[in-house]
Every structure is written in structure tokens, then in C-alpha cells.
């Protein structure tokens, strides 16, 4: 999936997509270790998908933090 398509998803959909990608990545690693992996090029694709999803989730988290009103703590002198 391209980043533009991922940005259109909601937070819940991103979480679900990330979970699915991690599970598939786990299964493919098991297949690779047993020597029965048919499409090895799928491993880097999934790693990149997981990274993209995590990046978008972190961006949303940072955006939410920036939107909160900041209260300064009084410093003791």
C-alpha cells in the first residue's frame, strides 16, 4: 500500500492493518526458516508496510499532543 492510501485510513484501520502485516510477517519468517517460502520479496514489503503504519500512528500521536493546551510548570528559584 502506498502512503497516500494509508493516510486515508482511520486510526483503528491503521492499527488493524499493522497487526495483520505483523502476523503475516511472522508466518513468512517461519516459512523462510523451514525453507518453504515461495515469495521472498514479500518480506521487505511487509517490513516497509509496518514501518509506514507505525510512522503514521506516531504522527497522529504527536499531532494530538501538539493540539493539547500546554501548561507550564512553575519553576522554583
ABEGO torsion letter per residue (X at the ends): XBAAAAAABBAAAAAAAAAAAAAAAAAAAAAAAAGABABAAAAAAAAAAAAAAAAAAAAAAAAAAAABBBBBBBBBX
